[in-house]
């Protein structure tokens, strides 16, 4: 599969926290900069394989942008750069050492099902948002 031109966020489609995060991003991405696909979709599997990202190495969000795959805190913080409002200021946290940022990220990711629950199925977008969801 070829790498998409538009920035693409791969997310855990059965995770309640991840689905809420995608809704949060959509509400603050009024220009429609990002596209979305679940990690469980054919596109998600294919892109993870293209970037050599094993499913046990990735715990919830991958940003595919500019021919690169961002994971963990790099993905989350890079996404904030493109949101409306004051959210881009969070990108400043990138100066923290990665082991600290990713440690916090992995702790939340490891506990996300226990704290926030999970769904049986991936999110189905509204007709207005369907064009922004791939796969």
C-alpha positions as CSV (number, residue, x, y, z in Angstrom):
1,X,0.0,0.0,0.0
2,X,1.2,3.5,-0.8
3,X,1.6,6.0,2.0
4,X,-1.3,8.5,2.0
5,X,-0.8,12.1,1.0
6,X,-2.9,13.6,3.8
7,X,-1.8,13.0,7.4
8,X,-3.4,9.9,8.6
9,X,-4.1,8.9,12.2
10,X,-4.4,5.2,12.9
11,X,-6.2,4.5,16.2
12,X,-7.5,1.6,18.2
13,X,-11.1,1.4,17.0
14,X,-12.3,-0.6,19.9
15,X,-10.8,1.6,22.6
16,X,-13.2,4.1,24.2
17,X,-10.3,6.5,25.1
18,X,-9.0,6.3,21.5
19,X,-12.4,6.9,20.0
20,X,-13.0,9.9,22.4
21,X,-9.5,11.2,21.4
22,X,-10.4,11.0,17.7
23,X,-13.7,12.9,18.3
24,X,-11.6,15.5,20.2
25,X,-9.3,15.8,17.3
26,X,-12.1,16.1,14.8
27,X,-13.8,18.9,16.8
28,X,-10.5,20.8,16.8
29,X,-9.5,20.1,13.2
30,X,-12.0,22.3,11.5
31,X,-9.9,22.5,8.3
32,X,-10.0,18.7,7.9
33,X,-6.2,18.3,7.9
34,X,-6.3,14.7,9.3
35,X,-7.7,11.5,7.9
36,X,-8.5,8.5,10.1
37,X,-8.4,4.7,10.0
38,X,-8.6,2.1,12.7
39,X,-5.6,-0.1,13.5
40,X,-7.9,-3.0,12.9
41,X,-8.8,-2.0,9.4
42,X,-7.1,-3.4,6.2
43,X,-5.5,0.0,5.7
44,X,-4.2,0.0,9.4
45,X,-2.7,-3.5,9.0
46,X,-1.1,-2.7,5.7
47,X,0.4,0.6,6.8
48,X,1.8,-1.0,10.0
49,X,3.4,-3.6,7.9
50,X,4.8,-1.0,5.5
51,X,6.4,0.9,8.3
52,X,7.5,-2.4,10.1
53,X,5.4,-1.7,13.2
54,X,4.4,-4.9,14.9
55,X,1.1,-4.8,16.6
56,X,2.6,-5.5,20.0
57,X,4.9,-2.4,19.7
58,X,2.1,0.0,19.1
59,X,-0.4,0.8,21.7
60,X,-3.1,3.0,20.3
61,X,-2.1,5.9,18.0
62,X,0.1,6.1,14.9
63,X,0.5,9.3,12.8
64,X,1.5,8.7,9.2
65,X,2.7,12.0,7.8
66,X,5.4,13.2,5.4
67,X,6.4,9.6,4.6
68,X,7.1,8.8,8.3
69,X,5.3,7.0,11.0
70,X,5.2,8.7,14.4
71,X,4.3,6.6,17.4
72,X,3.6,7.0,21.1
73,X,4.2,10.5,22.5
74,X,5.7,11.7,19.2
75,X,2.4,11.0,17.5
76,X,0.2,12.6,20.1
77,X,2.3,15.7,20.4
78,X,2.7,16.1,16.7
79,X,-1.0,15.9,16.3
80,X,-1.5,18.8,18.7
81,X,0.6,21.1,16.5
82,X,-2.2,21.1,13.9
83,X,-5.3,21.5,16.1
84,X,-7.2,24.7,16.5
85,X,-7.0,26.9,19.6
86,X,-4.2,26.7,22.2
87,X,-3.6,23.0,21.7
88,X,-0.4,23.5,19.6
89,X,1.3,24.8,22.8
90,X,1.4,21.2,24.0
91,X,3.9,20.4,21.3
92,X,6.4,22.2,23.6
93,X,6.5,19.0,25.7
94,X,8.5,17.4,22.9
95,X,11.6,18.9,24.7
96,X,11.1,16.4,27.5
97,X,13.2,13.3,27.1
98,X,11.4,10.6,25.1
99,X,11.8,8.0,27.8
100,X,9.7,10.2,30.1
101,X,7.1,11.1,27.5
102,X,6.8,7.6,26.2
103,X,6.8,6.2,29.8
104,X,3.7,8.3,30.6
105,X,2.1,7.5,27.2
106,X,2.7,3.7,27.6
107,X,1.3,3.7,31.2
108,X,-1.9,5.2,30.0
109,X,-2.1,3.0,26.9
110,X,-1.5,-0.1,29.0
111,X,-4.4,0.8,31.3
112,X,-6.8,2.3,28.8
113,X,-9.2,-0.7,28.5
114,X,-9.3,-1.0,32.3
115,X,-9.9,2.7,32.9
116,X,-12.1,3.6,29.9
117,X,-13.4,0.3,28.6
118,X,-13.7,-0.9,25.1
119,X,-16.3,-1.5,22.4
120,X,-17.1,-4.6,20.5
121,X,-16.9,-2.8,17.2
122,X,-15.0,0.1,15.6
123,X,-16.5,3.5,15.4
124,X,-18.8,4.2,12.5
125,X,-18.5,7.8,11.4
126,X,-21.4,10.1,10.6
127,X,-22.1,10.6,6.9
128,X,-20.5,14.1,7.2
129,X,-17.3,12.6,8.5
130,X,-17.2,9.4,6.4
131,X,-14.9,11.0,3.7
132,X,-12.2,11.5,6.4
133,X,-12.2,7.9,7.5
134,X,-10.4,5.3,5.4
135,X,-10.9,1.6,5.3
